[in-house]
Amino acid sequence: MKVAFNVNGKACELELDTRTTLLDALREHLQLTGSKKGCDQGQCGACTVIVDGRRINSCLTLAVMQQGANITTIEGLGTPENLHALQAAFVKCDGYQCGYCTPGQICSAVGMLGEIKAGIPSHVTTDLTARPKLTPEELRERMSGNICRCGAYSNIAEAITEVAEGGKV
């Protein structure tokens, strides 16, 4: 089946088996290998991308379901010469060790900060009538779907907090 969507600002049209996940379409057909295949069950977050402004696990959605969508992968957030604010903060705060989960962590953080900015509550938001604040509890809850096997969580949280407090996202 033919599927068309925008990836990192570029129009893409692919002919895919209808069972192809978005992750496999990105990695195998578009050679965008930043998003990682971790557990392939939506539990680790290594495959997180942003679709129409919302973060999703790309291993759990079929590419054909994203017809017409705007998809942003880690490759679309910044360049080595012009890093996205979260990419720069991850480098500054050493928010990675082996780096395998880093693309998913960063895409998830971009989506999470967008959710907070839009006023979308989480399970730990105490006041549902007020715009959520990025508290340590909110950060842990919202990033809980992203696993770092190296244990760089404190550095990841520091990077996200730095960008949120600086209003750069």
N, C-alpha and C positions, 0 to 999 in steps of 0.2 A: 504494500500500500504506500502511496506517496504521502509524505507528511512535510509540512512547511512551518517553520518557526524562525524567530530571530534569536541568534546566539551571540552574545557579546556585541550587540549592535549590528550584526550582519545577517542578512536574509539567507536562510539555508533551506534547501529542499532535498529530501532523501527518499529513496524507495527502500522500505524496510519490511522485514517480516513483522507481522502485527504483534508478535510476542517479544519484540526487542524492547528492553528497558531504556529509559532516557539515559541512564548511566552508560549503557553499552553503545547507544547511538553517539553520545558525546565522545567516548573514549575510542571506540573502534571505527566509527564512520567519519568523525570530524577531527580525530587525532588530538582532542583536548584531554590530555591525560592528568590534568591537575586534580580533578575529582577522583577519589580513590575508591576501589572496590574492596571494602573491608569485610564485613560479615555477610553482605548480600541479603540481609534480612531486615534492614532498617533499624538496627539496634546500636550501631556504633557512630553514625553520623559522618563517616569519612567521605561519603558521596554527596553531602549537602550542597545544593545549588539554590539559586534564587529564581523563582518562576513567577512572573507578573508581580514582583515585589514581595513575595512570600517565600520563606525557606522551605524546602522539601528534601526528602531523601530520594535522590534520583534513582536508586535501585528499586524503589517500590512503586514507580509509576511507569507506565508504558509510554514510549515516545509518541505513538499515535494519539494519545490522550492530550498531548500538548500542542495540537494543531493551532497555529496562530499565536502561540505564547511568546513572551519575551523572556529569554533565559539568560541568566548571568552566571558564569562559572568563575572560579578564581582567576583564570586568565583574563577575564573581562573587567576585573576590579581595578587593576593598575598595571604599570609597567615597571621594569627595573629602574628606569630613570624617573618615574613619577608614581611612586607607590600610593595606594589607597591609604587613608589614615590608619586603618586597622592593620594593614600589612606593615606599615612603618612602626606602629606600636608593638606588634609582635616581635619585630627585630630588636627594637630598643629594650623591651622588657624580657627578652629571651623566652618568648611564649611558645617555644617549640624545643624539642630535643631531637628525636629522630626525624621529625617533620612529616611523617606519614599522615597524621590527622589534621595538620595545620590548614590545608585548603578548606576542609569541611568546617573546622572551628571558625575560621575567618568568615566564610559565607554565612554560617549560622549566626555569628555575632552581628554581622551587618543586618540580617533579617530580624534578629532580636531587638536591636536598637531601633529599627523601623517600627516594630510592634509597640514598643514603649512610647515612641514619639507619636504614634497614632492613637495611643490611649487604650490599647488592647490589654486587658488584665490577664494574669496567669493564675494558677491554682493557689499561689501564696500571696496574691495581692490582697491587702487588708481592707482597703476602701475602694469598692467597685464604682463609686461615683466620682472619684478623683483620678487624674492622670497618674499611672504607675510611676514610681521612682526606681532607679536602679540601685536597689539595696543589695547587700551580699546574698540575701535569701532569694530575691528576684533573679539575680544573675545565676545562682546555682540551679534554680528550678528551670529557667529558660534554656540553659546550656546543658541540662542533664542528659539530653539525647546524643551528646558528643563525647566520645570516650577518648582519653589520651592514655595510652598504655605506659608511657614514660612517666606520667605523673606530674606534668608541668602545669597543673591546674592553677596554682597560686600565681604563676607568671602570666598565664592566659587571662585570669581574672584581672590582674593588674593592667594588662594591655587594654582590655575592653573598658575598664573603669576610666583609664586615662583618656581614651577617645570620647567616651560619653560625657565626662566632665568638661572636656575641651569643646564639646559641641561640634565636632568635626564630621559627624555622620548625619 
